[in-house]
């Protein structure tokens, strides 16, 4: 009985980790797209030079 519970617990942990990793991949892709779009839609400043869309 204990080995069956351990196998079920392991399957549950691996399923949860797989789901979490898939969600994290989609979040990483979304952040990458936003980051790349930031370079394409940079605003121009009053002097005509191109400014960064982010601040750091």
C-alpha positions in Angstrom: 0.0 0.0 0.0 2.8 2.4 0.8 4.6 2.0 -2.5 1.4 2.7 -4.4 0.9 5.9 -2.4 4.5 6.9 -3.1 4.1 6.3 -6.8 0.8 8.3 -6.8 2.5 11.1 -4.9 5.4 11.2 -7.3 3.0 11.3 -10.2 1.2 14.2 -8.7 4.4 16.1 -8.0 5.7 15.5 -11.6 2.3 16.5 -13.0 2.3 19.7 -11.0 5.9 20.5 -11.9 5.1 19.9 -15.6 2.1 22.2 -15.5 4.1 24.9 -13.7 7.0 24.6 -16.2 4.6 25.0 -19.1 3.0 28.1 -17.5 6.5 29.5 -16.8 7.4 29.0 -20.5 4.4 31.0 -21.6 5.2 33.8 -19.2 8.8 33.9 -20.4 7.6 34.1 -24.0 5.2 36.9 -23.2 8.0 38.9 -21.3 10.3 38.4 -24.3 7.7 39.7 -26.7 7.0 42.7 -24.6 10.8 43.4 -24.2 11.3 43.1 -28.0 8.3 45.3 -28.7 9.8 47.9 -26.4 12.7 48.4 -28.7 10.5 48.8 -31.7 8.1 51.4 -30.2 10.6 53.6 -28.4 9.4 57.2 -28.3 11.4 60.2 -29.5 12.4 63.0 -27.2 12.2 66.7 -27.9 15.8 66.8 -29.2 15.0 64.2 -31.8 17.2 61.5 -30.3 15.6 58.2 -29.5 15.0 57.5 -25.8 14.6 54.3 -23.9 11.1 53.2 -23.1 12.3 51.7 -19.8 14.1 53.5 -16.9 17.0 52.0 -15.1 
